[in-house]
Amino acid sequence: MSIPKQVSHSPLADGMLFGEAPRYRDGILYVSDMTGRTIYTIDESGTKKVLKEVPNQPNGMCFAADGSLIYSSMFDAKVYRRDPTGKESLYADLSNVMTGYCGDMVIDTAGRVYLDDVGARVLHGEKPRPGRLLMIETDGSVSVAEEQLMFPNALCITPDGRTLFCAETYGQGLLKWDIGPNGELSNRQLHWAPATISPTGEVGSTPHGLIGIDGGCMDGEGGMWLSMLGLEKFVRVDQKGNVTHEIHVKGHATACTLGEKMERLYSW
C-alpha cells in the first residue's frame, strides 16, 4: 500500500459557526453557516459577504444549469431557489416526507436533485435512526430514492452521470448506486470503508464512536475527496479505493468542494 501524498493548506476566511456544503461557481465560494443561519459568499481574496439569512438553518446547496442556487432549510424541510437576479422562490416542500433534516444535496444533468434525509431530528432531542435519499424532480415533486442509510452525507455524481455516491456518516462508509434513465437508483454497493483509511494505523472517532465521513466532492478523474471527522483530515480516494492524498487539519473535517479548474480544494 502506497503512502498518501500530504497536501498543504492555508486559511481563506473565518468567522463562521459551523460551515457546511461549500459550493464553487464562477470564482465565488458559497458556504452554508448552518448554526449561524446564514449563507455566505467568499471570493478568492477571502472577502466574505452575507448572501442570505436562513432562519431555519441552511445546509445542502447545489447550482441549477441556469446558475440558480438551490439551497435547503433544515428545520422546516423546505428547499428554495435563488435565481441569478436574486429572486427567491420555493423549490420543493418536503415537510410531508422528511423524517429528519435536509442534509447534503447534488443535482444531475437533467435537473433532478438528490437530497439527504438524515432520519431523525437529533437537534430536537430525537434518537438517531436510519435516514433516506430523496429525489426532487424539476416540477418540485418528491420521491424516496433509497432507504436504510445511517446518516447519509457527501452526495456526488460521476461526470458521466451514471453513478451516485453517498457516505454514511454513522454507517458502513462510502456507498454507490447505478442511476437509471429516470433517476432511479439500483445496485447498491459498498465502495470504500473508513476502516481501511490509515496505512500508519491511526485511530479516530466521532461522537458515536466511528471514524465517520461527513462532506465530500468528486474530481474530474473520479477521485472522491472526503471529510474524515474523527481523523481530522481530508482524504482523496480513487476509484479502486486507494487513499492517494491527505490534508491534515486541527479540528473536525466537515465539508469540502473543488474549484472549477480543480486547482484548489475548499474545506471546513
Secondary structure, 3 states (H helix, E strand, C coil): CCCCEECCCCCCCCCCCCEEEEEEECCEEEEEECCCCEEEEEECCCCEEEEEECCCCEEEEEECCCCCEEEEECCCCEEEEECCCCCEEEEEECCCCCCCCEEEEEECCCCCEEEEECCCCHHHCCCCCCEEEEEECCCCCEEEEEEEECCEEEEEECCCCCEEEEEECCCCCEEEEEECCCCCEEEEEEEECHHHCCCCCCCCCCCCCCCCEEEEEECCCCCEEEEECCCCEEEEECCCCCEEEEEECCCCCCCEEECCCCCCEEEC
